[in-house]
Amino acid sequence: MPLTSRHEITVEWGDCDPAGIVYYPAYFRWCDQATSRLFLAAGLKRDDVSSGQWKEGTPLVNAQCSFRRPSQHGEKLAIESHVSRFGGSSFTITHVFRDATGAVAAEGAETRIWAKKEGDARSLRAVAIPEDVRRRLGG
């Protein structure tokens, strides 16, 4: 059974566009934050920067979001996140945003790779997801 992380956010004024509804980039920011919380719930650091420079981590290679209904300033949204797919070096995290009634406001997905970098950004390469990481995230 996959590990699921849940937390609540309140839509702030700065999250909204001039029409008063959540501006779509806010959902992607919340997905990224939810991924970090999922890793913390699993007892993992998402990206290793202990050496002062990123050498191993989880770069984003695909992101998508479907908007089911508009959300607006002051609204509370519950975000549920879990790994929905594991590959050899990639994994997909699904994020579901629910309003106070439990109705789905939006659904997002991030595909990330487990990667190492030995030099500049062009040295980045996908490597196998460590078994410990896979197990902690419910794979």
C-alpha positions as CSV (number, residue, x, y, z in Angstrom):
1,M,0.0,0.0,0.0
2,P,1.5,3.4,-1.0
3,L,2.3,5.9,1.7
4,T,-0.1,8.8,1.5
5,S,0.6,12.3,2.8
6,R,-2.2,14.7,3.6
7,H,-2.2,18.4,4.5
8,E,-4.4,21.4,4.1
9,I,-3.7,24.8,2.6
10,T,-5.7,28.0,2.6
11,V,-5.9,29.8,-0.7
12,E,-4.3,33.2,-0.2
13,W,-4.9,36.4,-2.1
14,G,-1.6,36.1,-3.9
15,D,-2.6,32.6,-5.2
16,C,-5.4,34.1,-7.3
17,D,-5.6,35.8,-10.6
18,P,-7.6,39.0,-11.4
19,A,-10.8,36.9,-11.7
20,G,-10.4,35.9,-8.1
21,I,-9.7,32.2,-8.8
22,V,-6.5,30.2,-8.2
23,Y,-4.0,31.0,-10.9
24,Y,-2.8,27.7,-12.3
25,P,0.9,28.0,-11.3
26,A,-0.1,27.9,-7.6
27,Y,-1.3,24.3,-8.1
28,F,2.2,23.3,-9.4
29,R,3.8,25.1,-6.4
30,W,1.5,23.2,-4.1
31,C,2.3,19.9,-5.9
32,D,6.0,20.5,-5.3
33,Q,5.4,21.3,-1.7
34,A,3.3,18.2,-1.3
35,T,6.0,16.1,-2.8
36,S,8.4,17.4,-0.2
37,R,5.9,16.6,2.6
38,L,5.5,13.1,1.2
39,F,9.3,12.5,1.3
40,L,9.4,13.9,4.9
41,A,6.5,11.5,5.9
42,A,8.6,8.6,4.5
43,G,11.6,9.8,6.5
44,L,13.6,10.8,3.4
45,K,15.3,14.0,2.2
46,R,14.1,14.7,-1.3
47,D,17.3,16.2,-2.6
48,D,20.8,16.0,-1.2
49,V,22.5,19.3,-0.9
50,S,24.7,18.4,2.1
51,S,27.9,18.9,0.1
52,G,26.8,22.5,-0.8
53,Q,25.9,21.5,-4.3
54,W,23.2,19.2,-5.5
55,K,24.6,15.7,-6.4
56,E,21.6,13.3,-6.1
57,G,17.9,14.0,-6.1
58,T,14.6,13.9,-7.9
59,P,14.4,16.3,-10.8
60,L,11.0,16.9,-12.3
61,V,10.6,15.6,-15.9
62,N,6.8,16.0,-16.4
63,A,4.0,17.9,-14.6
64,Q,0.3,18.1,-15.4
65,C,-2.8,19.2,-13.6
66,S,-6.5,18.9,-14.4
67,F,-8.8,21.6,-13.0
68,R,-12.2,20.3,-12.0
69,R,-13.7,23.5,-10.6
70,P,-12.4,26.9,-9.6
71,S,-11.0,27.5,-6.2
72,Q,-11.0,31.0,-4.7
73,H,-9.5,33.2,-2.0
74,G,-10.1,32.0,1.6
75,E,-11.0,28.5,0.5
76,K,-9.3,25.5,2.3
77,L,-8.1,22.7,0.1
78,A,-6.9,19.3,1.4
79,I,-4.1,17.8,-0.7
80,E,-3.6,14.0,-0.7
81,S,-0.3,12.7,-2.3
82,H,1.1,9.3,-3.0
83,V,3.4,7.5,-5.5
84,S,1.1,6.0,-8.1
85,R,3.7,4.5,-10.3
86,F,7.3,3.3,-9.9
87,G,9.6,2.6,-12.9
88,G,13.3,1.6,-12.7
89,S,14.5,5.2,-12.3
90,S,11.3,7.2,-12.5
91,F,8.2,7.5,-10.4
92,T,4.9,9.4,-10.6
93,I,3.4,11.2,-7.6
94,T,-0.4,11.9,-7.8
95,H,-1.9,14.9,-6.0
96,V,-5.6,15.3,-5.4
97,F,-7.0,18.6,-4.2
98,R,-10.3,18.4,-2.3
99,D,-12.5,21.2,-1.1
100,A,-14.3,21.3,2.3
101,T,-17.1,19.0,0.9
102,G,-14.6,16.4,-0.3
103,A,-15.2,17.2,-3.9
104,V,-12.2,17.1,-6.2
105,A,-11.1,20.6,-7.2
106,A,-8.0,19.6,-9.1
107,E,-5.8,16.6,-9.8
108,G,-2.1,16.8,-10.5
109,A,0.8,14.5,-11.3
110,E,4.5,14.8,-11.3
111,T,6.9,12.4,-12.9
112,R,10.4,12.6,-11.4
113,I,13.6,10.6,-11.9
114,W,16.1,9.5,-9.3
115,A,19.3,11.1,-10.6
116,K,22.9,11.8,-9.9
117,K,25.1,14.7,-11.1
118,E,28.9,14.5,-11.2
119,G,29.6,18.0,-12.7
120,D,27.5,20.5,-14.4
121,A,23.8,20.1,-15.3
122,R,24.6,18.1,-18.5
123,S,26.2,15.4,-16.3
124,L,22.8,14.6,-14.9
125,R,21.8,10.9,-15.4
126,A,19.0,8.8,-14.2
127,V,19.9,5.9,-11.9
128,A,17.9,3.1,-10.3
129,I,15.6,4.2,-7.4
130,P,17.2,2.9,-4.2
131,E,15.3,0.0,-2.8
132,D,15.0,1.7,0.6
133,V,13.4,4.8,-1.0
134,R,11.0,2.6,-3.0
135,R,10.0,0.7,0.2
136,R,9.6,3.8,2.3
137,L,7.3,5.3,-0.3
138,G,5.2,2.2,-0.5
139,G,6.6,0.5,-3.6
